[in-house]
């Protein structure tokens, strides 16, 4: 994948994360604050815990730091997969955000 292709996919992922947070805030009682600065989105939950998603351009990865740990995702042409082969970005984000919010939250591509 070229650097330009990576950036297109990675920027679309960050934009979708922001849109999902906006939708969650409109449709549920969850209060998920999202702030974007450059290639990083920070989600802050009511209990003040955070999930940080940022681009790692030299590695063509997206990194997610949550209370559950740190995770690295690479785009395989169809989806963002954990570099250790243990998960997919959107399902992992939904699981970790739900844990930190204390209620089920839906994130999807």
N, C-alpha and C positions, 0 to 999 in steps of 0.2 A: 504494500500500500504506500502510496506517495504521502509526503507530509501534508499536502493540500487535501487529499482524500481523508486522512486522519482528522485534520482540523474540521472538515465539514461534518463528519460523523460525531466527533466529540462535542462540537458547538451545538449540534442538534440535540445531543443527549442533555447538555446543561440547560438548554432552553426548555426541554420537555420536563426536566425536574422542576424548574420554576413554575411551569404551567400546572403540573400535578399538585404542587403545594397550594397554588391559588385555588384550584378546584376543591382540594381537601378543606381549605379554610371556608369556602362558600357552602359546602355540603355537609360539614360535620361540626361538632363542637371543639374539635382539636384546634389548637392554636400553634401552627407551625410557621414560624417566621423564617423567611428565606432572604438571604442577601447575596448578591453576586458582585464580585470584584474581579475583573479580568477573567481568567480561566478557573475561578474557584467559586463554588456556591456553598454557603454555610446555612444549614438548617438548625434552628434553635427551637427547642420544645419547651413546654410550660414548666418543666422541672429544671430548666436552664442547661440541660445536656445538649450536645450538638452532634451533628453528622456533617463532616466536611468532605466535599467532593471536589477534586481538582485535577486539572490536566497535567500530564507529564509528557510534554511534547517530545523531548529527546528519545523517550522510550516508546512513544506512540501508545501510551496507556492512560487510563483514567483511574485515579486512586480514590478510595473511600475510607475515611476514618470514622468509626462509630464506637460506641461504648463496647461493642462486641469484639472490636479489633480493627486492624488495618487490612485492606484488600486491594488488589491490583487487577484491573480488567483490560483485556485486549479485544479489539473488534475482529471477529473471525469472518467477516463478510456478510453476516446476517444478524449477529447479536454480540453484546459485550459479555465475554466469559472471564471468570476468575482465572488468573494466570496459573493457579495451582489446580485448576480443573474441578473446583468444588462448588461452583455456582454461577448464576447468571445475574447481571447487574440489577435488573428491575425487580426480580423476586427477592434478591438479597436486600435491596433498599427498602422494599415493603416490609420485610421481616424485621430489620433493625429499627426502622422508623416506628413500626407498631410497638416494638418492645419499649422504645424510649418514650413514646407518647402514652403508653398504657391503654391503647385501644387500637383496633384494626384500622390500618390506613392502606389505601390502594394507590400504588404507583405502577404505571405501565408505559411502554414505549408507544 
